[in-house]
Amino acid sequence: MDALNNGLIAVNDLLWAYLVIPLLVIIAVYFTIRSKAVQIRLFPEMLRVLKGEPEVAADGKKAISSLQAFAISAAARVGTGNIVGVATAIALGGPGAVFWMWAMALVTGAAAFVESTLAQLYKVRTSTGYRGGPAYYMRYGLRRPWMGVLFAVVITMTFGLAFNSVQANSIADAFVGSATAFGVDGGQGLYWGIGIGLVIVTALVIFGGVRRIAHVSEALVPIMAGLYILIGLVVVVMNIERLPGVISDIFASAFGLREIVSGGVGTAILQGMRRGMFSNEAGLGSAPNAGATAAVSHPVKQGLVQTLGVYFDTLIVCSTTAFIVLLSDPTYGENQGPSMTQNALEANLGGWAIHALTVILFLLAFTSVLGNYYYGESNLAFLSAKPAMMTGYRVAVLAMVMLGAIAPLTLVWTLADVLMGVMALINFAAIAPLGGIAFLLLKDYVEQKRQGADPVFTRDRLPTADGVECWEPRAEAPTEAVDRV
């Protein structure tokens, strides 16, 4: 088993270092140039469109709002990796890794814009609103159904099953750690109890459909992020006199002569870019599944909102971890990330911070379970419309959550990383040729804004785009929902 895991780790490192990261950077830079840096230029517009009201769905209830779609994607993006993953990047790459994490977010924001705009354009109508994502724009936009099927299978295995088991494992470990700090030793029985409880609360949400997932995510994401950012601000204020030095170290270590001579810059770049990409998932094909659910008047609106999600994840949440760790004089060069954040909080705030971090980790991981589950649900619906298939998938998710709570899953985590790399490569092959359509939509959006209008899109405004299932002119809008797969 160890040999298999070590082999997968080697494959994973090669895949990400020599294929996924370089290709994403090339695509993102190209998109940035073509869009005239849409991810920076239209930042104020991102905040404005986040407040839009959704339409009424075919079943008479409100469809998913732009904010709720943002919350679903944020729930999946913001996970335990924001706490332990960033610390690991700093441990291995030094302070300079933080700079490259920020740079990766700013550049790949263009890729996030393109993929989520395309997901909106090629979404399909359901009884509760809309569904879409890379599998859908591969089928309807590229006219490559086989590619959509491949993507749907890979993302369902990766997010719906494998990553959810890992998130459950993180939740169980955090609670057991807090219990041990209180002097409670429940042994394996405690893991089973945590697993059963987690299965119950997960089932209550996922059997309620996308609306319940959206409502729970919308409620929990601000709480978990707010708690963690507040704790981070307290640590920064307590060490405010050292903050200028930390910021200086971040930039100096990213470009410093000493690091170039020692090879540290290369490590900082690789660790920062990889952590930034793993965390915000820009361009990887996951977040568009959430972005497609939103009922908005123009595809570009949700493309902008999902770009804002990249900034929220990396520039705010990941940066909070970075400052907590860097203000605690960490030791570099060792893979001690999982304990660095915890030790830094305990050193600054005392023993109670361990338990506060447990609560935050639970919220982070649980909302990630919900967001990851929805990515699988959306893509399973692309593969099969049979209700029995969806029920079987939900049961499988609950089984993986239980397994994750009671068993170590190093092999599953590594396999999921490899699968996510494959998923990203499939998505790159779709967004590269379809990117031009996203830029035509952006041009239409900007022109309407210049005329003083709140942009509205109908498919007759872009007759060159084939395979668009929704976005009918008002006179052609259907009177009832049709689930298309």
LINUR-V373748 format. One record per pair of residues at least 24 apart in sequence whose ideal C-beta (glycine too) atoms are under 6 Angstrom apart, sorted by the first residue. I is the first residue (numbers start at 1). GAP is how many residues later the second one is. Records with the same first field share a line. If there is no record, write none. Layout:
I = GAP ; GAP
//
This chain:
5 = 405 ; 406 ; 409
8 = 406 ; 410
9 = 405
11 = 407
12 = 405 ; 406
15 = 406
16 = 405
20 = 401 ; 404
21 = 252
23 = 405
24 = 259
27 = 84 ; 401 ; 405
28 = 79 ; 80 ; 82 ; 83
31 = 79 ; 80 ; 83 ; 404
32 = 78
34 = 405
35 = 75 ; 404
38 = 75
39 = 70 ; 71 ; 74 ; 268
42 = 262
45 = 259
46 = 258 ; 262
49 = 252 ; 255
50 = 255
54 = 241
55 = 240
57 = 71 ; 72
58 = 69 ; 422 ; 423
59 = 68
63 = 66 ; 232
64 = 65 ; 150 ; 229 ; 230
66 = 228 ; 230 ; 239
68 = 146 ; 150
69 = 221 ; 222 ; 224 ; 225
70 = 235 ; 239
71 = 146 ; 147 ; 150
72 = 142 ; 145 ; 218 ; 299 ; 302
73 = 214 ; 217 ; 236
74 = 147 ; 235
75 = 142 ; 146 ; 292 ; 295 ; 296
76 = 292 ; 295 ; 296
77 = 203 ; 204 ; 236
78 = 235 ; 239 ; 286
79 = 285 ; 289
80 = 90 ; 281 ; 284 ; 285
81 = 197 ; 198
82 = 197 ; 235 ; 236
83 = 238 ; 258
84 = 253 ; 254
85 = 190
86 = 189 ; 232 ; 235 ; 236
87 = 238 ; 250 ; 253 ; 254
88 = 249
89 = 182 ; 186
90 = 235
91 = 243 ; 245 ; 246
92 = 179
93 = 174 ; 175 ; 178 ; 179
94 = 159 ; 170 ; 174 ; 238
95 = 154 ; 155 ; 158 ; 231
96 = 157 ; 158 ; 172
97 = 171 ; 174 ; 175
98 = 152 ; 224
99 = 151 ; 152 ; 155
100 = 169 ; 172 ; 173
101 = 171 ; 174 ; 175
104 = 169 ; 172 ; 173
105 = 171 ; 175 ; 205 ; 209 ; 210
108 = 174 ; 175
109 = 198 ; 201
111 = 171 ; 172
112 = 170 ; 194 ; 195 ; 198
113 = 190 ; 194
114 = 317 ; 321 ; 324
115 = 173 ; 316
116 = 172 ; 175 ; 186 ; 187 ; 190
117 = 182 ; 183 ; 186 ; 321 ; 324
118 = 316 ; 320
119 = 169 ; 172 ; 173
120 = 172 ; 179 ; 182
121 = 178
123 = 169 ; 347
124 = 345 ; 360
125 = 345 ; 356 ; 357
126 = 355 ; 357
127 = 354
129 = 166
130 = 163
131 = 247
132 = 160
133 = 155 ; 156 ; 159 ; 245
134 = 151 ; 154 ; 293
135 = 244 ; 247
138 = 292
140 = 327
141 = 293 ; 326
142 = 288
151 = 275
152 = 227 ; 230 ; 231
154 = 265 ; 268 ; 269
155 = 220 ; 224 ; 268
156 = 220 ; 223 ; 224
158 = 258 ; 261 ; 262 ; 265
159 = 213 ; 216 ; 217
160 = 213 ; 216 ; 237
161 = 239
162 = 250 ; 254
163 = 209 ; 253
164 = 205 ; 208 ; 233 ; 236 ; 237
165 = 235 ; 238 ; 239 ; 244 ; 247
166 = 243 ; 247
167 = 198 ; 201 ; 202
168 = 30 ; 233 ; 236 ; 237
169 = 235 ; 240
170 = 195
171 = 191 ; 194
172 = 233
174 = 184 ; 187
178 = 177 ; 180
181 = 173
191 = 214 ; 215
192 = 214
194 = 211
195 = 207 ; 210 ; 211
198 = 203 ; 207
199 = 199 ; 202 ; 203
202 = 167 ; 199
203 = 195
205 = 165
206 = 167 ; 188
213 = 157 ; 161
217 = 150 ; 153
220 = 143 ; 147
224 = 136 ; 139 ; 140
227 = 133
228 = 92 ; 132
229 = 91
232 = 88 ; 92
235 = 89 ; 113
236 = 87
238 = 110
239 = 88
246 = 80
276 = 38
279 = 34 ; 35 ; 39
280 = 30 ; 33 ; 34
282 = 28
284 = 140
285 = 138 ; 142
286 = 89
289 = 86 ; 89
297 = 159
298 = 147 ; 157 ; 159
299 = 142
300 = 141 ; 142 ; 145
373 = 24
381 = 104
382 = 103
385 = 100
437 = 28
//
